[in-house]
Amino acid sequence: MDLDLTPEQDMLRQSVRGLCARHAPLSVVRQLEDDPVGYPAVFWEQLGELGLLGMTIPEAFGGSGMSMLDAAVVYQELGRALAPSPHLVSCVLSAGVIALDAPRPVQEEWLPKIAGGEAILTPAWLEPDGGFGPAGVRAVIAGGTVTGVKRHVLFAGAATRLLVLAREGDDIVLALVDPAGPGVTLTHQMTVASDTQYRVELNHAPASPVATGWHVWDEVMHDALILVAAQAVGGARYALEITTQYAKDRRQFDKPLGAFQSLAHYLADAVTAVDGAETLVYEAAWARSEGRPVDRVAPMAKLFAAKAFRDVTAMAQQIFGGVGFTLDYDIQLYFRRAKQLQLSWWNDRYLEELIAADVLDAV
């Protein structure tokens, strides 16, 4: 079993890390907290220049056609930097739905625009008091319009189109809606991560269906789970690095914090969890790249990696002490985003249900 990156993947990692350092450092992350747009335009342009906006989009539609392993390398670096961008919602989820099930003319219209950065699409999926499964979708599409309320819609204020999940009889329909069009009201939400989320109220808003069936959303979400897990590993790894350095530098009773056995054991547990999460993420990415089933391993990767990110940053706050919660310290940025990531894109309970169903239904 070879867990080393190829030379090309290592170059990709270094390129993305350098890009994040230049155009999306933590100073920019701080500036964009609670920002209505939520991402730096120059960073988005540079992602396009490197071909990363279309990395999972087929080459026939202007994409790069990278493997899921390559994409996991990219997302680990995005997570390490906490880079704010609509990449997941536009280039992975929305593009994934269109590439998987949309008619050819829709693919030809939207996929090159997404890959080139000319268009940003974002899913409008979750509803108040709904849930993560198909039963939670209660917005209704009929007569070419959609009515309902969505929340936690990332980057809706900057989106070219919303990809709305709505119900048409017994079917789930995914349709494109213009966020600036009639019947659409956007309300900026405040979140624990201070990221850019919106409540979207739809009142007979014109909608153009592009795909049908919960299975389409479910399949694309499994790809997203792997990349979100990679993002969590990247964030956890960097949080652990700065905490370890703090434990070496900060002295108490004439010795470094890391010399205290209890704190050293915290760090030992943390590095074990992060290494385990990274291995699971790359197993899931490899399986997807090889065309193997990821029904179990993708939810496992997200469940374990997001929990590791949350636990590592919570431990880090214990080592930093009270100052870790102040705005002057970077660890609080990771602590807040770890919890947000754990709650987003299928939370722990829903992931456990998916894994349990796969285990119990196995022959």
Buried (B, 14 or more C-beta within 10 A) or exposed (E): EEEEBEEEBEEBBEBBBEBBEEBBBBEBBEEBBEBEEBBBEEBBEBBBEBBBBBBBBBEEBBBBBBBBBBBBBBBBBBBBBBBBBBBBBBBBBBBBBBBBBBEEEBBBBBBBBBBBBEBBBBBBBBBEEBEBEBEBBBBBBBEEBBBBBBBBBBBBBBBBBBBBBBBBEEEBBBBBBBBEEEBBEBEBBEBEBBBBBBBBBBEBBBBEBBBBBBEBBBBBBBBBBBBBBBBBBBBBBBBBEBBBEBBEEBEEEEEBBBBBEEBBEBBEEBBEBBEBBBBBBBBBBBBBBEEEEBBBBBBBBBBBBBBBBBBBBEBBBEBBEEEBEEEEBBBBBBBBBBBBBBBBBBBBEBBBBBBEEBEEEEE
